[in-house]
Amino acid sequence: MQKYLVIVESPSKSKTIEKYLGKDYKVVSSKGHIRDLATTGTYGLGVDIENGFTPNYVPIKGKSKIIKELKKDVKDSELVYLASDPDREGEAIAWHLKDALGIKDKNYKRVLFNEITHDKVIDSISHPTVIDDNLVKSQETRRILDRIIGFRLSKLLQSKIGAKSAGRVQSVALKLIVDREDEINKFVPEEYWTITAQFPQYEAVLFKYKNDDIELHNEDEVNKVLDALDKKYIVESVSAKEKSRKSKLPFITSTLQQEASTKLGFSAKKTMSIAQKLYEGIDLEKETVGLITYMRTDSVRLSSDFVNPAMKYIEEEFGKEYLGSVKTSKKTENVQDAHEGIRPTSVLREPEKIKKFLSSDEYKLYNMIFKRTIASLMADALVNQTTIILDNNDYKFKATGQELLFDGYLKVYSDFESSEDKILPKVGEKEEALSCAVVPEQHYTKPPARYSEAKLIKEMEELGIGRPSTYAKTIDTIRERGYVVMEDKKFKPTEIGVETTNKLQEFFSDLINVEYTRDMEDELDKIAEGNLVWNSVLEEFYKLFEPRVKDAFADMEKKAPVETGESCPECGSPLVVRKGKYGEFTACSNYPTCKFIKKEEKEVVFIADCPECGGKIVEKPTRKGKVFYGCDNYPKCKVATWDKPTGEVCPNCSKLLVEKKDGTIKCMECDYTKE
């Protein structure tokens, strides 16, 4: 019998950790949460509202077998280490494990693995703690809030306008996108002009007349300036100023998602999936080790265990002049400082040295994390900014240049942040300069840009909506619900997305907004700190929320079904498009008197040739309306995939290549990935 049982969330993490611990330890995985709220009771919320919002937890579908196996492992152990992830969600998982498995207080310890390396795992096991009940209550409150809002508003919207869902954070994120689209639609472009004087080695832009800023609104104003200009310009002043370009802070969850989106083209979901693998452990030549620290964090702190060898590395690799200092963030609210920033677990595991053990995407993300962390400890870059002011009959033109004097942190981070020199010629005050040409150019002001994924995450972070660990899921949800589409890698709300937002604002404008959502996040943080009572927060919310929902059920106008223009062959009433459990269908508008439903002729959509039998791969619907791709020779040929085939075959195994949700092209059978 093993003496000690360690329960982690991820199977891959359990394999890594088990290699570090001795034969007295057994490491198993819960595969994430094992329980969730039931769907019974008032409105199916799984919460006893009348008795202090007591939650009713049941095993998650498919987890009963895992719970049974874990109970046996617990029974066979003297001590259980609950080692779920080191965050609020992980703390709740640890509590659920303890409660569901019937583990007594004296028979468990809580351990936190901020990084999966041999020394840190051994150290964490040697310094266990206990479950933080305040963190658990905070997560529990969040879950109950999300259940109440999600279930009640989703049911409302489904019955009234056919929208799929609503949520505490997702509906506010959608509102940001809809509000931005509204700004764009209302935007009226305004004309403006610029005048640029071109010289042999540089150009200068008109910016003042005498001492006043100048704005040109039309061609008449431009012509007036052009008529007043001579070909000869006088250098009025030359100034040079050294400026520092600050080295970057280490990554936190949100900045990692933003940088991976803009620099690597990764979605937030893809970024977090790859980061999870890097954290849980990668098989290297002689060891299995986590390459980065825990990737759900809002702290930029770096431990001295990392900083000291990193400083030595910088000095040895680049020189003493490249040494910087440890960065801290001005943003201290809501930061869980027990965590570190996202960093490599060892400065010696340089990206190029371990590249052969990583997939292409794993390497790209690890390389960026490694270089960002090292850059954060390096000296600032130094640039010389030069400004030349030229005068032409009291019209002032400005030329600006920049020269990199010292590359500092850009020595390692230039792949992700460049600095181009723009060197101006040496000129003296009162010197004359002859222009080659003067170029007037017409412009129009542009509306605000739609949100890219990186910009939306940045906006949500700055506004305090949700938490970094939830951004990827929130964005994924509004996409899956059909509330937004992507145009030029930017979010555009769909008709149902706009309608959903408008209806929620009509009835819940004081609850579904930035301020209320941010304040609720603050209250959840106060619960985590032990400064608020969890069910008092829920009670206050519910007293405000539930009457409004009842009013909305009574007063929100139900959207009439769309007529198809056809008549019912049985009673002559108009046929309409209705939404059912498995998607849209055409039926009689005189239901329930007439129950006619039109049988739809499904168009066969050809995708690719089948590499197995020579048949055709076509789109096929499941009973629930979800699309998959399969061979039309079924059941003789059983080739099928959820991912859309590209029409190409794998060079390794001749199976179909398919496009995954993140845009990568992979083989449906082997590990081949198309570059």
C-alpha positions as CSV (number, residue, x, y, z in Angstrom):
1,M,0.0,0.0,0.0
2,Q,1.3,3.4,-0.9
3,K,1.6,5.8,2.0
4,Y,0.7,9.0,0.2
5,L,-1.7,9.9,-2.5
6,V,-1.3,13.1,-4.6
7,I,-4.4,14.3,-6.6
8,V,-3.8,16.7,-9.4
9,E,-6.1,18.0,-12.2
10,S,-4.4,16.9,-15.3
11,P,-3.3,13.4,-16.4
12,S,-0.2,14.7,-18.1
13,K,0.8,16.6,-15.0
14,S,0.4,13.5,-12.9
15,K,2.8,11.6,-15.1
16,T,5.4,14.4,-14.7
17,I,5.1,14.7,-10.9
18,E,5.1,10.9,-10.3
19,K,8.6,10.8,-11.8
20,Y,9.8,13.2,-9.1
21,L,8.4,11.5,-6.1
22,G,9.4,8.2,-4.5
23,K,7.7,4.8,-4.5
24,D,5.7,5.8,-1.4
25,Y,3.7,8.2,-3.5
26,K,0.9,7.6,-6.0
27,V,-0.1,10.5,-8.3
28,V,-3.5,10.4,-9.9
29,S,-5.7,12.9,-11.8
30,S,-9.2,14.2,-11.2
31,K,-9.3,15.4,-14.8
32,G,-10.6,18.8,-13.6
33,H,-13.8,19.4,-11.7
34,I,-15.6,16.3,-10.4
35,R,-18.8,18.0,-9.3
36,D,-21.0,20.9,-10.4
37,L,-24.4,22.4,-9.4
38,A,-27.4,20.2,-10.0
39,T,-30.1,21.3,-12.4
40,T,-33.0,20.6,-10.0
41,G,-34.9,22.9,-7.6
42,T,-36.1,26.4,-8.3
43,Y,-35.7,27.2,-12.0
44,G,-33.3,24.3,-12.2
45,L,-30.6,26.4,-10.6
46,G,-29.3,23.7,-8.2
47,V,-29.4,26.2,-5.4
48,D,-31.6,26.4,-2.4
49,I,-32.4,30.1,-2.5
50,E,-34.7,30.0,0.6
51,N,-31.9,28.5,2.8
52,G,-29.0,30.8,2.4
53,F,-28.3,29.9,-1.3
54,T,-27.1,26.5,-0.3
55,P,-25.7,24.8,-3.4
56,N,-26.7,21.2,-4.4
57,Y,-23.7,19.5,-6.0
58,V,-23.8,16.4,-8.1
59,P,-21.1,14.5,-10.0
60,I,-20.4,15.8,-13.4
61,K,-21.6,13.5,-16.2
62,G,-18.9,10.9,-16.7
63,K,-17.1,11.6,-13.5
64,S,-18.8,9.0,-11.2
65,K,-16.3,6.4,-12.3
66,I,-13.4,8.7,-11.5
67,I,-14.9,9.5,-8.1
68,K,-15.2,5.8,-7.3
69,E,-11.6,5.1,-8.3
70,L,-10.3,8.1,-6.3
71,K,-12.3,6.9,-3.2
72,K,-10.5,3.6,-3.4
73,D,-7.1,5.3,-3.7
74,V,-7.9,7.5,-0.7
75,K,-8.9,4.5,1.3
76,D,-5.5,2.9,0.5
77,S,-3.5,5.9,1.6
78,E,-2.4,7.3,4.9
79,L,-2.3,10.9,3.7
80,V,-3.8,12.7,0.7
81,Y,-2.1,15.7,-1.0
82,L,-4.7,17.8,-2.9
83,A,-2.6,19.4,-5.6
84,S,-5.1,21.1,-7.9
85,D,-4.0,24.3,-9.7
86,P,-2.8,27.2,-7.6
87,D,-5.7,29.6,-8.2
88,R,-9.3,30.2,-7.0
89,E,-10.7,27.5,-9.3
90,G,-8.0,25.0,-8.2
91,E,-8.8,25.8,-4.5
92,A,-12.5,25.0,-5.2
93,I,-11.5,21.7,-6.9
94,A,-9.4,20.7,-3.9
95,W,-12.4,21.4,-1.6
96,H,-14.8,19.4,-3.8
97,L,-12.3,16.5,-3.8
98,K,-12.0,16.6,0.0
99,D,-15.8,16.8,0.4
100,A,-16.8,14.2,-2.2
101,L,-14.2,11.7,-1.3
102,G,-14.9,12.0,2.4
103,I,-11.4,12.9,3.4
104,K,-11.0,14.0,7.0
105,D,-9.1,17.1,8.1
106,K,-6.3,15.1,9.6
107,N,-5.8,13.0,6.5
108,Y,-5.1,15.7,3.9
109,K,-2.8,18.5,3.0
110,R,-3.1,21.2,0.3
111,V,0.0,21.7,-1.9
112,L,0.5,24.3,-4.6
113,F,2.8,23.7,-7.6
114,N,3.6,27.1,-9.2
115,E,6.0,25.2,-11.5
116,I,6.4,21.5,-12.3
117,T,10.1,20.9,-11.7
118,H,11.8,18.4,-9.5
119,D,13.0,20.8,-6.8
120,K,9.8,22.9,-6.7
121,V,7.6,19.8,-6.4
122,I,9.7,18.3,-3.6
123,D,9.7,21.7,-1.9
124,S,5.9,22.1,-2.2
125,I,5.3,18.6,-0.8
126,S,7.6,19.5,2.1
127,H,5.7,22.7,2.9
128,P,2.0,21.9,2.6
129,T,-0.9,24.1,3.7
130,V,-4.6,23.7,4.1
131,I,-7.6,24.6,1.9
132,D,-8.4,28.3,1.9
133,D,-12.1,28.4,2.7
134,N,-12.4,32.1,1.6
135,L,-11.1,31.3,-1.9
136,V,-13.5,28.4,-2.1
137,K,-16.5,30.6,-1.1
138,S,-15.4,33.2,-3.6
139,Q,-15.4,30.6,-6.4
140,E,-18.7,29.1,-5.2
141,T,-20.3,32.6,-5.2
142,R,-19.1,33.2,-8.8
143,R,-20.4,29.9,-9.9
144,I,-23.9,30.5,-8.3
145,L,-24.0,34.0,-9.7
146,D,-23.2,32.7,-13.2
147,R,-25.7,29.9,-12.9
148,I,-28.5,32.3,-11.8
149,I,-27.8,34.9,-14.5
150,G,-27.1,32.3,-17.2
151,F,-30.1,30.1,-16.6
152,R,-32.7,32.9,-16.0
153,L,-31.6,35.2,-18.8
154,S,-30.9,32.4,-21.3
155,K,-34.4,31.0,-20.8
156,L,-35.8,34.5,-21.2
157,L,-34.0,35.2,-24.4
158,Q,-34.6,31.8,-25.9
159,S,-38.4,32.1,-25.4
160,K,-38.6,35.7,-26.6
161,I,-36.1,36.2,-29.4
162,G,-34.5,32.8,-30.0
163,A,-31.1,33.8,-28.8
164,K,-29.0,31.0,-27.3
165,S,-27.7,32.3,-24.0
166,A,-26.7,35.2,-21.8
167,G,-24.1,35.5,-19.1
168,R,-22.7,37.8,-16.4
169,V,-19.5,38.5,-18.3
170,Q,-20.2,37.3,-21.8
171,S,-23.2,39.7,-22.2
172,V,-21.0,42.7,-21.2
173,A,-18.2,41.6,-23.5
174,L,-20.8,41.4,-26.3
175,K,-22.1,44.8,-25.4
176,L,-18.6,46.3,-25.9
177,I,-18.6,44.9,-29.4
178,V,-22.1,46.0,-30.2
179,D,-21.5,49.5,-28.8
180,R,-18.3,49.8,-30.9
181,E,-20.3,48.8,-34.0
182,D,-22.9,51.4,-33.1
183,E,-20.1,54.1,-32.9
184,I,-18.8,53.0,-36.3
185,N,-22.3,53.2,-37.9
186,K,-22.9,56.7,-36.5
187,F,-19.5,58.0,-37.4
188,V,-19.4,60.9,-39.8
189,P,-16.0,61.4,-41.5
190,E,-14.5,64.8,-41.5
191,E,-12.1,66.1,-44.1
192,Y,-8.6,67.3,-43.2
193,W,-5.4,68.0,-45.1
194,T,-1.7,67.7,-44.4
195,I,1.2,69.6,-46.1
196,T,4.6,67.9,-46.3
197,A,7.7,69.7,-47.4
198,Q,10.2,67.2,-49.0
199,F,14.0,67.8,-48.8
200,P,16.8,65.6,-50.2
201,Q,17.4,63.6,-47.0
202,Y,14.2,64.0,-45.0
203,E,10.7,65.5,-45.0
204,A,8.9,67.9,-42.6
205,V,5.2,68.3,-41.9
206,L,3.4,71.6,-41.3
207,F,2.1,71.8,-37.8
208,K,1.9,75.5,-36.8
209,Y,1.3,79.0,-38.1
210,K,3.3,81.4,-36.0
211,N,2.8,80.0,-32.4
212,D,-0.6,78.4,-33.0
213,D,-1.4,74.9,-34.1
214,I,-2.8,74.8,-37.6
215,E,-5.7,72.6,-38.9
216,L,-6.6,72.5,-42.6
217,H,-10.1,71.5,-43.3
218,N,-10.5,72.0,-47.1
219,E,-8.6,72.6,-50.3
220,D,-9.2,76.4,-50.2
221,E,-7.3,76.6,-46.9
222,V,-4.6,74.4,-48.3
223,N,-4.2,76.6,-51.4
224,K,-3.9,79.7,-49.2
225,V,-1.0,78.1,-47.4
226,L,0.7,76.9,-50.6
227,D,0.5,80.4,-52.1
228,A,2.2,81.9,-49.1
229,L,5.2,79.4,-49.1
230,D,8.6,80.1,-50.7
231,K,10.9,77.4,-51.8
232,K,13.5,78.5,-49.2
233,Y,13.1,77.3,-45.6
234,I,15.0,78.6,-42.6
235,V,16.1,76.1,-39.8
236,E,14.6,77.7,-36.7
237,S,15.8,75.2,-34.2
238,V,17.5,71.8,-33.8
239,S,17.0,69.7,-30.7
240,A,18.2,66.3,-29.6
241,K,17.0,64.4,-26.6
242,E,18.0,61.1,-25.2
243,K,15.0,59.0,-24.2
244,S,14.7,55.6,-22.5
245,R,12.6,52.8,-23.9
246,K,11.5,50.9,-20.9
247,S,12.0,47.2,-20.8
248,K,8.8,45.2,-20.6
249,L,7.1,43.6,-17.6
250,P,7.0,39.8,-17.4
251,F,3.9,38.3,-18.9
252,I,0.7,37.9,-17.0
253,T,-2.3,35.9,-18.4
254,S,-3.8,38.8,-20.2
255,T,-0.6,40.3,-21.7
256,L,0.5,36.8,-22.8
257,Q,-2.8,36.4,-24.7
258,Q,-2.6,39.8,-26.2
259,E,1.1,39.5,-27.4
260,A,0.5,36.0,-28.7
261,S,-2.5,37.3,-30.7
262,T,-0.7,40.3,-32.2
263,K,2.8,38.7,-32.7
264,L,2.0,35.0,-33.3
265,G,-1.5,35.1,-34.6
266,F,-2.7,32.8,-31.8
267,S,-6.3,32.9,-30.4
268,A,-6.6,33.3,-26.7
269,K,-7.9,29.7,-26.5
270,K,-4.9,28.4,-28.5
271,T,-2.5,30.3,-26.4
272,M,-3.8,29.0,-23.1
273,S,-3.9,25.4,-24.4
274,I,-0.2,25.6,-25.5
275,A,0.8,27.3,-22.2
276,Q,-1.0,24.5,-20.3
277,K,1.2,21.9,-22.0
278,L,4.4,23.9,-21.3
279,Y,3.4,24.2,-17.7
280,E,2.4,20.6,-17.1
281,G,5.5,19.1,-18.6
282,I,7.5,18.3,-21.7
283,D,9.6,15.2,-22.3
284,L,13.1,16.3,-22.9
285,E,16.1,14.0,-23.5
286,K,16.8,13.1,-19.8
287,E,13.8,14.4,-18.0
288,T,10.2,15.4,-18.1
289,V,9.8,18.9,-16.8
290,G,7.4,21.9,-16.8
291,L,9.0,24.6,-19.0
292,I,7.0,27.6,-17.6
293,T,5.4,28.6,-14.3
294,Y,1.6,28.6,-13.9
295,M,0.0,30.5,-16.7
296,R,-3.1,31.9,-14.9
297,T,-1.7,34.8,-12.9
298,D,-2.1,38.6,-12.6
299,S,1.2,39.1,-10.8
300,V,4.5,40.3,-12.5
301,R,6.6,39.2,-9.5
302,L,9.6,37.1,-10.2
303,S,11.1,34.9,-7.4
304,S,14.7,35.4,-6.4
305,D,15.3,31.8,-7.2
306,F,14.9,32.8,-10.8
307,V,16.1,36.4,-10.8
308,N,19.6,35.6,-9.4
309,P,20.6,33.0,-12.1
310,A,18.9,35.1,-14.7
311,M,21.0,38.2,-13.9
312,K,24.1,36.0,-14.0
313,Y,23.0,34.7,-17.4
314,I,22.4,38.3,-18.8
315,E,25.8,39.4,-17.6
316,E,27.6,36.4,-19.1
317,E,25.7,36.5,-22.4
318,F,25.5,40.2,-23.1
319,G,27.7,42.1,-20.6
320,K,27.3,44.0,-17.4
321,E,25.9,47.0,-19.1
322,Y,22.8,45.0,-20.1
323,L,21.8,44.3,-16.5
324,G,18.5,46.0,-15.5
325,S,16.4,45.7,-12.4
326,V,13.4,43.7,-11.2
327,K,10.2,45.3,-12.4
328,T,7.1,45.9,-10.4
329,S,3.7,47.0,-11.6
330,K,1.8,50.1,-10.5
331,K,-1.4,48.0,-10.7
332,T,-1.6,46.3,-7.4
333,E,-5.4,45.8,-6.9
334,N,-6.7,42.2,-7.1
335,V,-3.2,40.9,-7.7
336,Q,-2.6,37.4,-6.2
337,D,1.0,38.1,-5.2
338,A,1.6,34.5,-4.1
339,H,1.9,33.9,-7.8
340,E,4.7,34.9,-10.1
341,G,4.6,36.2,-13.6
342,I,4.7,33.7,-16.4
343,R,8.4,32.8,-16.8
344,P,10.6,29.9,-17.8
345,T,11.3,27.5,-15.0
346,S,15.1,27.6,-15.8
347,V,17.1,30.2,-17.5
348,L,19.4,27.4,-18.8
349,R,16.6,25.9,-21.0
350,E,17.1,28.3,-23.9
351,P,14.5,28.0,-26.6
352,E,17.0,26.9,-29.3
353,K,18.4,24.2,-27.1
354,I,15.1,22.4,-26.6
355,K,13.4,23.3,-29.9
356,K,13.6,19.7,-31.2
357,F,11.4,18.5,-28.3
358,L,8.7,21.1,-29.0
359,S,6.0,21.4,-31.7
360,S,6.3,24.5,-33.9
361,D,3.6,26.4,-31.9
362,E,5.0,25.3,-28.5
363,Y,8.4,26.6,-29.6
364,K,7.0,29.9,-30.7
365,L,5.1,30.5,-27.5
366,Y,8.0,29.3,-25.2
367,N,10.5,31.4,-27.2
368,M,8.4,34.5,-26.6
369,I,7.9,33.8,-22.9
370,F,11.6,33.1,-22.4
371,K,12.7,36.3,-24.2
372,R,10.1,38.5,-22.6
373,T,11.2,37.3,-19.1
374,I,14.9,37.9,-19.8
375,A,14.1,41.3,-21.4
376,S,12.2,42.3,-18.2
377,L,15.4,42.0,-16.3
378,M,17.6,43.9,-18.8
379,A,18.5,47.6,-19.0
380,D,16.3,50.0,-20.9
381,A,17.0,50.8,-24.5
382,L,18.3,54.3,-25.2
383,V,17.4,56.4,-28.2
384,N,18.4,59.8,-29.5
385,Q,15.3,61.7,-30.7
386,T,16.1,64.6,-33.0
387,T,13.6,67.4,-34.0
388,I,14.2,70.0,-36.7
389,I,11.8,73.0,-36.9
390,L,11.8,74.9,-40.1
391,D,10.2,78.3,-40.8
392,N,8.7,79.5,-44.1
393,N,6.9,82.8,-43.8
394,D,5.7,82.0,-40.3
395,Y,4.5,78.6,-41.3
396,K,6.3,76.0,-39.1
397,F,7.3,72.6,-40.3
398,K,8.6,69.7,-38.1
399,A,11.0,66.8,-39.0
400,T,11.6,64.1,-36.5
401,G,14.3,61.4,-36.4
402,Q,15.4,58.6,-34.1
403,E,18.7,56.8,-33.6
404,L,19.2,53.8,-31.3
405,L,22.1,54.5,-29.1
406,F,21.9,51.4,-26.9
407,D,19.8,48.4,-27.6
408,G,19.3,47.3,-24.0
409,Y,16.4,44.8,-23.7
410,L,15.9,44.9,-27.5
411,K,19.0,42.7,-27.7
412,V,16.8,39.8,-26.9
413,Y,13.3,41.1,-27.6
414,S,13.8,42.6,-31.1
415,D,11.9,39.8,-32.7
416,F,8.7,41.1,-31.1
417,E,9.5,44.8,-30.8
418,S,11.6,46.6,-33.4
419,S,13.3,49.9,-33.4
420,E,14.0,51.4,-36.8
421,D,16.5,54.2,-37.1
422,K,15.4,57.4,-38.9
423,I,18.5,59.6,-38.9
424,L,18.2,63.2,-39.9
425,P,21.1,65.1,-41.5
426,K,23.3,67.5,-39.5
427,V,21.9,71.0,-39.9
428,G,22.5,74.3,-38.0
429,E,20.2,77.0,-36.8
430,K,19.5,79.8,-39.3
431,E,20.7,77.5,-42.1
432,E,18.7,77.6,-45.3
433,A,17.1,74.5,-46.8
434,L,15.5,74.2,-50.3
435,S,12.5,71.9,-50.7
436,C,12.3,69.5,-53.6
437,A,8.5,69.5,-53.4
438,V,5.6,70.4,-51.3
439,V,2.9,67.7,-51.1
440,P,-0.6,68.5,-49.9
441,E,-2.7,65.4,-49.1
442,Q,-6.4,65.0,-48.4
443,H,-7.5,62.7,-45.5
444,Y,-10.7,61.8,-43.8
445,T,-11.1,61.0,-40.1
446,K,-11.7,57.3,-39.5
447,P,-14.2,55.6,-37.2
448,P,-12.9,53.7,-34.2
449,A,-11.7,50.2,-35.2
450,R,-13.6,47.1,-34.3
451,Y,-12.1,45.0,-31.6
452,S,-9.5,42.4,-32.4
453,E,-9.2,39.6,-29.9
454,A,-6.1,41.2,-28.4
455,K,-7.8,44.6,-28.1
456,L,-11.0,43.1,-26.6
457,I,-8.9,41.3,-23.9
458,K,-7.0,44.5,-23.2
459,E,-10.3,46.5,-22.9
460,M,-11.8,43.9,-20.6
461,E,-8.7,43.9,-18.4
462,E,-8.6,47.7,-18.1
463,L,-12.4,47.9,-17.4
464,G,-12.2,45.1,-14.8
465,I,-14.6,42.8,-16.5
466,G,-14.1,39.1,-15.7
467,R,-10.7,37.8,-14.9
468,P,-7.7,36.8,-17.1
469,S,-8.4,33.1,-16.7
470,T,-11.9,33.6,-18.1
471,Y,-11.2,35.8,-21.2
472,A,-10.6,32.9,-23.6
473,K,-13.7,31.1,-22.6
474,T,-15.8,34.3,-22.8
475,I,-14.6,35.1,-26.3
476,D,-15.2,31.5,-27.3
477,T,-18.7,31.5,-26.0
478,I,-19.9,34.6,-27.9
479,R,-18.4,33.1,-31.1
480,E,-20.1,29.7,-30.6
481,R,-23.5,31.4,-29.9
482,G,-23.3,33.1,-33.2
483,Y,-23.3,36.6,-31.7
484,V,-20.2,37.7,-33.6
485,V,-18.4,36.9,-36.7
486,M,-14.7,37.7,-37.6
487,E,-14.0,40.1,-40.4
488,D,-10.3,40.9,-41.1
489,K,-9.6,39.3,-37.7
490,K,-11.9,41.7,-35.9
491,F,-15.3,41.1,-34.1
492,K,-18.4,42.2,-35.9
493,P,-21.8,41.6,-34.2
494,T,-24.4,39.6,-36.0
495,E,-28.1,40.5,-36.2
496,I,-28.9,38.2,-33.3
497,G,-25.9,39.6,-31.3
498,V,-27.2,43.1,-31.7
499,E,-30.8,42.1,-30.8
500,T,-29.6,40.2,-27.7
501,T,-27.7,43.2,-26.5
502,N,-30.5,45.6,-27.2
503,K,-33.1,43.5,-25.4
504,L,-30.8,43.0,-22.3
505,Q,-30.2,46.8,-22.2
506,E,-33.9,47.5,-22.5
507,F,-34.7,45.5,-19.3
508,F,-31.3,45.1,-17.5
509,S,-29.2,48.1,-18.3
510,D,-28.2,48.7,-14.7
511,L,-27.1,45.1,-14.2
512,I,-25.6,44.1,-17.6
513,N,-23.0,46.9,-17.8
514,V,-19.3,47.5,-17.2
515,E,-19.7,49.2,-13.8
516,Y,-22.0,46.6,-12.2
517,T,-19.9,43.7,-13.5
518,R,-16.6,45.3,-12.3
519,D,-18.2,46.0,-8.8
520,M,-19.3,42.4,-8.6
521,E,-15.7,41.2,-9.4
522,D,-14.5,43.5,-6.5
523,E,-17.0,41.9,-4.2
524,L,-15.8,38.4,-5.2
525,D,-12.3,39.5,-4.4
526,K,-13.5,40.8,-1.0
527,I,-15.1,37.4,-0.3
528,A,-11.7,35.8,-1.2
529,E,-10.0,38.1,1.3
530,G,-12.6,37.2,4.1
531,N,-14.0,40.7,4.1
532,L,-17.5,39.9,2.8
533,V,-20.0,37.2,3.6
534,W,-20.6,35.2,0.4
535,N,-24.4,34.5,0.7
536,S,-25.1,38.1,1.7
537,V,-23.7,39.1,-1.6
538,L,-25.9,36.6,-3.4
539,E,-29.0,37.7,-1.4
540,E,-28.5,41.3,-2.2
541,F,-28.0,40.5,-5.9
542,Y,-31.0,38.2,-6.1
543,K,-33.4,40.7,-4.5
544,L,-32.5,43.1,-7.3
545,F,-32.3,40.6,-10.2
546,E,-35.2,38.2,-9.9
547,P,-38.1,40.8,-9.9
548,R,-36.6,42.3,-13.0
549,V,-36.5,38.9,-14.7
550,K,-40.2,38.3,-13.9
551,D,-41.0,41.7,-15.3
552,A,-39.1,41.0,-18.5
553,F,-40.9,37.6,-19.0
554,A,-44.2,39.6,-18.7
555,D,-43.2,42.7,-20.8
556,M,-40.6,41.7,-23.4
557,E,-42.3,41.4,-26.7
558,K,-41.9,38.0,-28.3
559,K,-40.3,38.0,-31.8
560,A,-42.7,36.7,-34.4
561,P,-41.4,33.8,-36.5
562,V,-40.3,34.7,-40.0
563,E,-42.7,33.8,-42.8
564,T,-41.1,31.9,-45.8
565,G,-43.6,33.1,-48.4
566,E,-45.1,29.6,-48.8
567,S,-48.5,28.3,-47.7
568,C,-49.2,25.3,-45.6
569,P,-50.4,22.4,-48.0
570,E,-52.7,21.2,-45.3
571,C,-54.6,24.3,-44.0
572,G,-53.4,27.2,-46.2
573,S,-51.8,29.2,-43.4
574,P,-48.4,30.8,-43.9
575,L,-45.3,28.6,-43.3
576,V,-42.8,30.1,-40.9
577,V,-39.3,29.3,-39.7
578,R,-39.2,28.1,-36.2
579,K,-36.3,27.1,-33.9
580,G,-36.2,23.7,-32.3
581,K,-33.9,21.6,-30.2
582,Y,-32.0,20.6,-33.2
583,G,-31.9,23.9,-35.2
584,E,-34.3,25.7,-37.5
585,F,-37.2,24.0,-39.3
586,T,-40.2,25.2,-41.4
587,A,-43.7,24.6,-40.0
588,C,-47.2,25.9,-40.1
589,S,-47.9,29.2,-38.4
590,N,-51.3,27.8,-37.3
591,Y,-49.7,25.4,-34.7
592,P,-51.0,23.7,-32.6
593,T,-54.2,23.5,-34.6
594,C,-52.1,22.4,-37.6
595,K,-49.0,20.4,-36.9
596,F,-47.5,20.4,-40.5
597,I,-43.7,20.4,-40.6
598,K,-42.0,20.7,-44.0
599,K,-39.4,18.0,-44.8
600,E,-36.2,19.7,-45.9
601,E,-34.2,18.4,-48.8
602,K,-30.7,18.5,-47.6
603,E,-28.2,19.6,-50.1
604,V,-25.1,17.3,-50.3
605,V,-22.0,19.5,-49.8
606,F,-19.0,17.8,-51.4
607,I,-15.7,18.5,-49.4
608,A,-13.0,16.1,-50.7
609,D,-12.3,12.7,-52.1
610,C,-12.1,9.9,-49.6
611,P,-8.5,8.5,-49.4
612,E,-9.8,5.1,-48.1
613,C,-12.3,4.0,-50.7
614,G,-12.5,6.6,-53.4
615,G,-15.9,7.8,-52.3
616,K,-16.8,11.4,-51.5
617,I,-16.3,13.2,-48.1
618,V,-19.5,15.2,-47.6
619,E,-21.0,17.4,-44.8
620,K,-23.3,15.4,-42.5
621,P,-25.5,16.6,-39.7
622,T,-25.9,14.9,-36.3
623,R,-29.4,14.6,-34.8
624,K,-28.7,17.8,-32.9
625,G,-27.8,19.7,-36.0
626,K,-24.0,19.7,-35.5
627,V,-22.0,19.2,-38.7
628,F,-19.4,16.5,-39.2
629,Y,-17.6,15.2,-42.3
630,G,-17.9,11.6,-43.4
631,C,-17.7,9.3,-46.4
632,D,-20.9,8.9,-48.5
633,N,-20.1,5.2,-48.7
634,Y,-21.0,4.7,-45.1
635,P,-21.4,2.1,-43.6
636,K,-19.0,0.3,-45.8
637,C,-16.4,3.2,-45.2
638,K,-16.4,4.7,-41.8
639,V,-14.1,7.7,-42.4
640,A,-15.4,10.6,-40.3
641,T,-14.1,13.7,-38.6
642,W,-15.4,16.8,-36.8
643,D,-12.8,19.0,-38.4
644,K,-13.2,20.1,-42.0
645,P,-10.9,18.2,-44.5
646,T,-8.7,20.4,-46.7
647,G,-8.7,18.0,-49.6
648,E,-5.1,17.1,-49.0
649,V,-3.7,13.9,-47.6
650,C,-1.0,13.4,-45.0
651,P,2.5,12.8,-46.5
652,N,3.2,10.4,-43.6
653,C,0.2,8.1,-43.4
654,S,-2.0,9.2,-46.4
655,K,-5.0,10.0,-44.1
656,L,-7.0,13.2,-44.5
657,L,-5.5,16.6,-43.5
658,V,-8.1,18.6,-41.6
659,E,-8.3,22.2,-40.4
660,K,-8.6,22.6,-36.7
661,K,-10.5,25.3,-34.9
662,D,-7.3,27.3,-34.3
663,G,-6.6,27.3,-38.0
664,T,-3.7,24.7,-38.0
665,I,-3.7,22.0,-40.6
666,K,-3.2,18.5,-39.1
667,C,-3.5,14.9,-39.9
668,M,-6.7,13.3,-38.6
669,E,-4.7,10.2,-37.5
670,C,-1.0,10.9,-36.8
671,D,0.9,13.8,-35.3
672,Y,1.7,15.5,-38.6
673,T,1.2,19.3,-38.7
674,K,1.5,21.2,-41.9
675,E,3.8,24.2,-41.6
